Amino acid sequence: MSIQREEITITEFTSGTSLVFFSTQLTANTEIQERDPTIEYVPSIVTLNIYNLPVEISTFDGQNLWKLNNNNVYQHLSASSSNYITGHSYSKEVNQILDASTIQNIKTEFSQSIAESIGTANTPHTEFLFSDYNEIDDFYVDIKLNRSFATLDTLNIYNNLVNSIPTQEADTGVVFGRLMALQTIRDPEGNRIKIPLRNVPVGLFNSSEDYPTPASFSDDGDRIFLNLKESAEQSDYFNVESFNLDKNQLLRSASKFDTVPEQYKYVTKTNDEGEFVIYNAPVGSQIVMFEVDLMKQGLTRDEIALNFFPFPPDEDAVVDQIPNFSFKQFPIEVVPAWGTIQTGYTELNVTVNMDLRKWTTYFIPPVSVGGAKLESSVADSAANSLKIGVRNMAKQGYPNSNIKMTVIPNDLDRVNNQQLNWNLEFAQVRNEAEFFKFGASIIKLPANIYDPNAYRTDKDGVPVIHPSQKGVWLSAYQLKIFTDSNDSVSRTSGGYHQDGSHTYSHYDINYTNDNVISQNTSEGTGMNKFPYEKPWSVEYPEMYSIPSKPTKSKFISNVTNGRTEVNPGSNTYYLSEPSFSDGDMVGNLVDAHREDTAGGFGMMPTFNIWIPNRVAHAITKNYMYRYESGVAVNEEYTNGFQPSNPNYPDFPGTSTVVGGEKYQRLECGYGYFCRPQGWPRVARYTWGGGGEALFKPDVSHGLGLGGSTTTPGPGVTGGLYSDSLWSGPSHINDIYNIQTQNPALALDRNNILKNGGIDFYRVIDPSKENLTPLRPFVIPTFITLHTCDGVADRLSPFGYFALRNDGEIDVDVPYWLNQQNGAYPVWTPTQGFVVGTGKLRPGDTLIVYGIQFGINNQKAMEYTAVKLPANRSFNTTTNRYDTAAYTVSVVYTGPYWNNGPSTRTVSGAVAAAITPPQYWLKTNHSGGASGLSSLGINTRTCSLNPTCNVNFQISGMYIENNSNVIQS
């Protein structure tokens, strides 16, 4: 007898098939539940693709169509699919693998059973059968015991697996860590700043057919790319222009993928703190790779080019040539997540040198020396170029040399679809910026202060409370604008203008110890005294502040609504009344329906027309708002209001810049208009749709500005102004009006203000799409044609006076002639001319008939004058016609012409101007006193030429300017 020891074989799992039955009419079939009471019908949703084939089944509560998304968050079904049906389902497991034909037979039988349950009701129904191969996690043991007769066996079971060694550790691990970008600037303690890299794809390289090795390239020459178009969210970007550029032109799409490619199997994303975790990572030697999209780190196209590399010229460059995608690889050893040997999590913290500094754009308005364009004055003397000095206030000693900056070479050469991007811009280390031609002078300066705890603001200055927008970059610099080498005439930022002779500014570092400005400039710089004891920072000299766009308007667009009149009923209003109680903003468009409209500093109301100037063409055509507060005792709003001046007479305390910055720490990423002291004011006009434009007396010639008609020069305006609209205190105005089209800051010996301050105004929308296009416009020019006194009765009843347009363009001609005495001669129109509204075309004629004044009216043309527009010789430099070309004909009748009616004609092409030159139409006489000339259309004695005899006959006419014959 023997006891047999049996061996037991264990099956580790059972293969099977899971079946899910779905029907829109399942509840009509009760036989299924009667056969198997454990079956439960549940409300279900089937998602269909565009071909109406089922792709997914999920359950719901029967009423609310909500489902879990990939982030384990319930969302409405319509947010993820617009093609679905609802019904009921139940599930069943079969412990065997079913082939396709068997599954199809089961589905057919299921659908037939539903149809039979419905009967003859002809109710529509749809059935689907979902099947899935699965492994049921269980142990199955088959035991066979051989027993001998009359023998009692004892059974001992040993749970040993035959020919198998149990696994002692995991074959996967967990990789975690943090990605950080090391900056070039330091915090107040001297440590280099580190910034988390947010939303960065990071993962382990996993070979695929397309990318067998980390160095593989696709057929298009691209390496593995990790940032996908489908994962781009606008909230990750600084502005919509960066989002559109990245998503529409630079990011690659995953739309060609039917399934997740192998190379993305172990890829995740960093969170807002730069942290990441990769689960189920294969153990052993691996390569960690990540790709930083710099636009998702808050940089714009121009900032990436300035910090790293310029963009390639074409949009189809391979990914390694696009500078906003930075790809890194690191080898690591992944340890098992559990086991008996070396286990645990694999930690990888990476800090890379990656300059994420943002930049600030400074717009300096046009500058003129001697009333000429800058390039003209530079041609006369190289010392006349515009210089912009920069002082770094966030560095020890506040150096004004070796500053990293960008000097924009052409203010009009913008990049399309980007806000602050010009062609050919690049970063340099310079002592100062220098400009040689007319236009807006533009520089960019990099951030030198970083606040990791605040949220950056949007274009209106409102904080963007979003994890991806945390961290504020600031530019703490002081500027100085000057031309001559000894900078005797200049404008500086951060300045207090205390009197008419001295300006005290942070650029010149001249505060005293108690923060009271010294009246004695010999006291020195005041270094090591507040606020110059240490480099400026987030909290020093005081906590920085970012103001928002003012919103508390004191009146609507119509200036008469809520404006204060100088005297009740006078219809004359105060220019200096602030528009907002919480700040200063300008830019309401003038005649907003116009194609060439502008507002604020960008529009000039001159020559009875509205003309966009260089500000509208190069900086912005409309809105900007004041960024500073409390900088100077006499700081001034754009309309002349002085909120900090206790001696200011108008509207004290009615407005202040809420949250205004005092120490010129500007938020980066935006453009700022550097408004120099002495710049023209802005008025809100009752016409033009309540538009805002430069105050007319500040930019027009002959209204207290002095100088010639084309270069008004510096001057002072004040009191009640000639347009009878505004009133307010005097304002020092230091500009030239270049070619009567563009204001330019005067920086020469003629200045009233030798030194002054700079105010910073934040430009709300500096994009190219918000500029007024450069188009030819015509500044109107004229002549005035006179006849003097004389007997002009020869025009009646059958004579006439005719005017023909000999120019190149249609012209508007007044429909009457001005006359000092008697009636007004009125033109008789020719074909196509409507009196009072029409235009006189080239070659057409207007006529005044003598019959209009009666047969015996001998002085019908006495003292007449007509203002005629220029119509020839367009000057593209000055945008005006320089010549007035007309033919004048006179038919004489009556006793002073012995031989009956006769025509005398003179053609003139004479110089025209904005202020009309005066010309006289004259006659000459044959016989008598040597044919002396008369000042009028004259056949007898003229009061200014008493030697003329009454009976001298007229032999011709000519046009005279003063005493010179122009045409005869």
TAGIJO-V995046 format. One record per backbone hydrogen bond with DSSP energy under -0.5 kcal/mol. CO is the residue of the C=O (numbers start at 1). NH is the residue of the N-H. If there is no record, write none. Layout:
# TAGIJO-V995046
co=CO nh=NH
co=CO nh=NH
This chain:
# TAGIJO-V995046
co=2 nh=4
co=4 nh=6
co=9 nh=142
co=10 nh=12
co=11 nh=140
co=12 nh=138
co=14 nh=136
co=16 nh=134
co=17 nh=94
co=18 nh=132
co=19 nh=92
co=20 nh=130
co=21 nh=90
co=22 nh=128
co=23 nh=26
co=23 nh=88
co=25 nh=28
co=26 nh=29
co=28 nh=30
co=30 nh=34
co=31 nh=35
co=32 nh=36
co=36 nh=39
co=42 nh=89
co=43 nh=60
co=44 nh=87
co=45 nh=47
co=45 nh=58
co=46 nh=85
co=47 nh=55
co=47 nh=56
co=49 nh=52
co=53 nh=49
co=56 nh=47
co=58 nh=45
co=63 nh=65
co=64 nh=61
co=64 nh=66
co=65 nh=77
co=67 nh=75
co=69 nh=72
co=73 nh=69
co=75 nh=67
co=76 nh=79
co=77 nh=80
co=77 nh=81
co=83 nh=48
co=85 nh=46
co=87 nh=44
co=88 nh=23
co=89 nh=42
co=90 nh=21
co=92 nh=19
co=94 nh=17
co=94 nh=96
co=96 nh=98
co=99 nh=103
co=100 nh=104
co=101 nh=105
co=102 nh=106
co=103 nh=107
co=104 nh=108
co=105 nh=109
co=106 nh=110
co=107 nh=111
co=108 nh=112
co=109 nh=113
co=110 nh=114
co=111 nh=115
co=112 nh=116
co=113 nh=117
co=114 nh=118
co=115 nh=119
co=118 nh=121
co=126 nh=24
co=128 nh=22
co=130 nh=20
co=132 nh=18
co=134 nh=16
co=134 nh=136
co=135 nh=137
co=136 nh=14
co=136 nh=138
co=140 nh=11
co=141 nh=143
co=142 nh=9
co=144 nh=146
co=145 nh=147
co=148 nh=151
co=151 nh=153
co=153 nh=155
co=154 nh=156
co=156 nh=158
co=157 nh=159
co=158 nh=160
co=160 nh=162
co=161 nh=164
co=164 nh=166
co=171 nh=283
co=172 nh=337
co=173 nh=281
co=174 nh=346
co=175 nh=278
co=176 nh=348
co=177 nh=276
co=178 nh=350
co=179 nh=197
co=180 nh=182
co=180 nh=352
co=181 nh=195
co=182 nh=354
co=185 nh=193
co=187 nh=190
co=191 nh=187
co=193 nh=183
co=195 nh=181
co=196 nh=198
co=199 nh=201
co=200 nh=270
co=201 nh=291
co=202 nh=268
co=203 nh=289
co=211 nh=208
co=213 nh=216
co=218 nh=221
co=222 nh=218
co=226 nh=228
co=227 nh=252
co=228 nh=231
co=229 nh=232
co=233 nh=236
co=234 nh=237
co=239 nh=243
co=240 nh=244
co=241 nh=245
co=242 nh=246
co=243 nh=247
co=244 nh=248
co=245 nh=249
co=245 nh=250
co=246 nh=250
co=246 nh=251
co=252 nh=229
co=254 nh=257
co=261 nh=264
co=262 nh=265
co=264 nh=267
co=266 nh=204
co=268 nh=202
co=270 nh=199
co=271 nh=274
co=274 nh=179
co=275 nh=271
co=276 nh=177
co=277 nh=279
co=278 nh=175
co=281 nh=173
co=284 nh=334
co=286 nh=288
co=286 nh=332
co=287 nh=205
co=288 nh=330
co=289 nh=203
co=290 nh=328
co=291 nh=201
co=291 nh=293
co=292 nh=294
co=292 nh=326
co=293 nh=296
co=294 nh=297
co=294 nh=299
co=295 nh=298
co=300 nh=304
co=301 nh=305
co=302 nh=306
co=303 nh=307
co=304 nh=308
co=314 nh=317
co=318 nh=321
co=319 nh=322
co=321 nh=323
co=322 nh=325
co=324 nh=294
co=324 nh=326
co=325 nh=327
co=326 nh=292
co=328 nh=290
co=330 nh=288
co=332 nh=286
co=332 nh=334
co=333 nh=335
co=334 nh=284
co=336 nh=344
co=338 nh=170
co=341 nh=343
co=342 nh=336
co=345 nh=347
co=346 nh=176
co=348 nh=178
co=348 nh=350
co=350 nh=180
co=352 nh=182
co=352 nh=354
co=354 nh=356
co=358 nh=447
co=359 nh=669
co=360 nh=445
co=361 nh=363
co=361 nh=672
co=362 nh=364
co=362 nh=443
co=363 nh=365
co=363 nh=674
co=364 nh=441
co=366 nh=745
co=368 nh=747
co=369 nh=372
co=372 nh=369
co=373 nh=376
co=373 nh=377
co=374 nh=378
co=375 nh=379
co=376 nh=380
co=377 nh=381
co=381 nh=384
co=382 nh=385
co=386 nh=435
co=387 nh=482
co=388 nh=433
co=389 nh=480
co=391 nh=393
co=391 nh=478
co=392 nh=395
co=393 nh=536
co=395 nh=398
co=399 nh=392
co=403 nh=430
co=404 nh=446
co=405 nh=428
co=406 nh=408
co=406 nh=444
co=410 nh=413
co=412 nh=414
co=413 nh=423
co=415 nh=418
co=418 nh=768
co=421 nh=415
co=422 nh=425
co=426 nh=407
co=428 nh=405
co=428 nh=430
co=430 nh=403
co=431 nh=390
co=433 nh=388
co=435 nh=386
co=440 nh=442
co=441 nh=364
co=442 nh=408
co=443 nh=362
co=444 nh=406
co=445 nh=360
co=449 nh=474
co=450 nh=452
co=451 nh=472
co=454 nh=471
co=456 nh=464
co=458 nh=461
co=460 nh=549
co=462 nh=458
co=463 nh=465
co=464 nh=466
co=466 nh=469
co=467 nh=470
co=469 nh=456
co=472 nh=451
co=473 nh=668
co=474 nh=448
co=474 nh=449
co=474 nh=476
co=475 nh=477
co=475 nh=666
co=476 nh=393
co=476 nh=394
co=478 nh=391
co=479 nh=493
co=480 nh=389
co=481 nh=491
co=482 nh=387
co=484 nh=487
co=489 nh=483
co=490 nh=756
co=491 nh=481
co=492 nh=758
co=493 nh=506
co=493 nh=507
co=494 nh=506
co=495 nh=497
co=496 nh=498
co=496 nh=504
co=502 nh=498
co=502 nh=499
co=504 nh=496
co=505 nh=510
co=506 nh=509
co=510 nh=518
co=512 nh=515
co=516 nh=512
co=519 nh=521
co=520 nh=523
co=521 nh=524
co=526 nh=529
co=529 nh=532
co=532 nh=528
co=538 nh=544
co=540 nh=537
co=545 nh=547
co=551 nh=553
co=552 nh=581
co=557 nh=559
co=558 nh=561
co=560 nh=562
co=563 nh=565
co=564 nh=574
co=567 nh=570
co=572 nh=566
co=573 nh=575
co=573 nh=727
co=574 nh=577
co=579 nh=554
co=579 nh=555
co=581 nh=656
co=582 nh=658
co=583 nh=580
co=584 nh=626
co=586 nh=624
co=588 nh=600
co=588 nh=692
co=589 nh=591
co=591 nh=594
co=594 nh=597
co=598 nh=590
co=599 nh=602
co=600 nh=603
co=602 nh=613
co=603 nh=605
co=603 nh=694
co=604 nh=606
co=604 nh=611
co=606 nh=609
co=609 nh=606
co=609 nh=611
co=611 nh=604
co=613 nh=616
co=613 nh=617
co=614 nh=618
co=615 nh=619
co=615 nh=620
co=616 nh=772
co=621 nh=599
co=623 nh=764
co=623 nh=765
co=624 nh=586
co=625 nh=762
co=627 nh=661
co=632 nh=635
co=637 nh=640
co=638 nh=682
co=641 nh=637
co=641 nh=643
co=642 nh=645
co=644 nh=646
co=645 nh=648
co=649 nh=651
co=651 nh=654
co=656 nh=658
co=657 nh=660
co=661 nh=629
co=664 nh=477
co=664 nh=666
co=666 nh=475
co=667 nh=670
co=670 nh=361
co=671 nh=763
co=672 nh=363
co=672 nh=674
co=673 nh=675
co=673 nh=761
co=674 nh=365
co=674 nh=676
co=675 nh=759
co=676 nh=679
co=678 nh=734
co=681 nh=695
co=683 nh=685
co=683 nh=693
co=687 nh=691
co=688 nh=591
co=691 nh=685
co=692 nh=600
co=693 nh=683
co=694 nh=605
co=695 nh=698
co=695 nh=699
co=696 nh=699
co=696 nh=700
co=700 nh=703
co=704 nh=716
co=710 nh=739
co=710 nh=740
co=711 nh=708
co=715 nh=733
co=717 nh=731
co=719 nh=728
co=721 nh=724
co=725 nh=573
co=726 nh=721
co=727 nh=575
co=727 nh=576
co=728 nh=719
co=731 nh=717
co=732 nh=734
co=733 nh=715
co=733 nh=735
co=734 nh=746
co=736 nh=738
co=736 nh=744
co=737 nh=740
co=738 nh=741
co=738 nh=742
co=742 nh=738
co=744 nh=736
co=745 nh=368
co=745 nh=747
co=748 nh=751
co=752 nh=754
co=754 nh=490
co=756 nh=492
co=757 nh=677
co=758 nh=494
co=759 nh=675
co=759 nh=761
co=760 nh=627
co=760 nh=628
co=761 nh=673
co=762 nh=625
co=762 nh=764
co=767 nh=770
co=768 nh=771
co=770 nh=621
co=771 nh=773
co=773 nh=775
co=777 nh=779
co=778 nh=780
co=781 nh=870
co=782 nh=913
co=782 nh=917
co=783 nh=868
co=784 nh=786
co=784 nh=919
co=785 nh=866
co=786 nh=921
co=788 nh=863
co=790 nh=792
co=792 nh=795
co=793 nh=796
co=794 nh=893
co=795 nh=850
co=797 nh=851
co=799 nh=850
co=800 nh=891
co=801 nh=848
co=802 nh=889
co=803 nh=846
co=804 nh=806
co=804 nh=887
co=805 nh=843
co=811 nh=813
co=811 nh=840
co=815 nh=827
co=818 nh=865
co=823 nh=825
co=825 nh=817
co=827 nh=829
co=828 nh=847
co=830 nh=833
co=832 nh=834
co=833 nh=835
co=834 nh=837
co=834 nh=838
co=839 nh=841
co=840 nh=811
co=841 nh=844
co=844 nh=805
co=846 nh=803
co=847 nh=828
co=847 nh=849
co=848 nh=801
co=849 nh=852
co=850 nh=853
co=851 nh=854
co=854 nh=857
co=856 nh=858
co=857 nh=860
co=858 nh=792
co=858 nh=793
co=859 nh=862
co=861 nh=864
co=864 nh=787
co=865 nh=818
co=866 nh=785
co=866 nh=868
co=867 nh=814
co=868 nh=783
co=871 nh=808
co=871 nh=809
co=872 nh=883
co=873 nh=882
co=874 nh=876
co=875 nh=879
co=875 nh=880
co=879 nh=779
co=880 nh=875
co=882 nh=912
co=883 nh=871
co=883 nh=872
co=883 nh=885
co=884 nh=886
co=884 nh=910
co=885 nh=806
co=886 nh=908
co=887 nh=804
co=888 nh=906
co=889 nh=802
co=890 nh=892
co=890 nh=904
co=892 nh=902
co=894 nh=897
co=897 nh=900
co=902 nh=892
co=904 nh=890
co=906 nh=888
co=908 nh=886
co=910 nh=884
co=913 nh=782
co=914 nh=916
co=917 nh=784
co=919 nh=786
co=920 nh=922
co=920 nh=960
co=922 nh=958
co=923 nh=934
co=924 nh=955
co=924 nh=956
co=926 nh=953
co=927 nh=931
co=928 nh=930
co=929 nh=932
co=934 nh=923
co=935 nh=788
co=936 nh=923
co=936 nh=938
co=942 nh=945
co=945 nh=942
co=945 nh=948
co=949 nh=952
co=953 nh=926
co=956 nh=924
co=958 nh=922
co=959 nh=966
co=959 nh=967
co=960 nh=920
co=960 nh=962
co=961 nh=963
co=961 nh=964
co=964 nh=961
co=967 nh=959
